[in-house]
Amino acid sequence: MTTHTDRRYADALAAHKTGNLDAAAQLCGEILQSTPEHADTMHLFGIIAGQTGNWQAAT
């Protein structure tokens, strides 16, 4: 069964894969607001932060 969070994470991952880092980061932030323990989203958010030079957020 796919949850709403899983669908939103898939959207964030797709945005990241197409290079739309702003949209991916926005989606990750929204997911983490409601589900802060979502490990895949935390990981993707850290990757995006590193790619955009936001080293403080990446840690």
C-alpha positions as CSV (number, residue, x, y, z in Angstrom):
1,M,0.0,0.0,0.0
2,T,1.4,3.4,-1.0
3,T,0.9,6.2,1.5
4,H,0.5,9.9,0.8
5,T,4.0,10.5,2.1
6,D,5.4,7.8,-0.2
7,R,3.7,9.5,-3.2
8,R,5.1,12.9,-2.2
9,Y,8.6,11.4,-1.7
10,A,8.3,9.9,-5.2
11,D,7.5,13.3,-6.6
12,A,10.5,14.8,-4.7
13,L,12.7,12.1,-6.1
14,A,11.5,12.7,-9.6
15,A,12.0,16.4,-9.3
16,H,15.6,15.8,-8.1
17,K,16.3,13.4,-11.0
18,T,15.2,16.0,-13.5
19,G,17.4,18.7,-11.9
20,N,14.5,20.7,-10.3
21,L,16.3,21.0,-7.0
22,D,14.1,23.9,-5.7
23,A,10.9,21.8,-6.2
24,A,12.6,18.7,-4.7
25,A,13.8,20.6,-1.7
26,Q,10.3,22.2,-1.2
27,L,8.6,18.8,-1.3
28,C,11.2,17.4,1.1
29,G,10.6,20.2,3.5
30,E,6.9,19.7,3.4
31,I,7.2,15.9,4.0
32,L,9.6,16.4,6.9
33,Q,7.1,18.9,8.5
34,S,4.5,16.2,8.7
35,T,6.8,13.1,9.0
36,P,10.1,14.1,10.4
37,E,11.3,10.5,10.8
38,H,11.0,9.7,7.1
39,A,14.6,8.5,6.5
40,D,14.6,8.5,2.7
41,T,13.4,12.1,2.7
42,M,16.0,13.2,5.2
43,H,18.7,11.6,3.0
44,L,17.4,13.2,-0.2
45,F,17.1,16.6,1.5
46,G,20.8,16.2,2.7
47,I,21.9,15.4,-0.9
48,I,20.1,18.4,-2.3
49,A,21.5,20.7,0.4
50,G,25.0,19.5,-0.5
51,Q,24.4,20.0,-4.2
52,T,23.3,23.5,-3.6
53,G,26.1,24.4,-1.2
54,N,23.9,24.6,1.8
55,W,26.3,22.7,4.0
56,Q,24.7,23.7,7.3
57,A,21.4,22.1,6.2
58,A,23.2,19.1,4.8
59,T,24.5,18.0,8.2
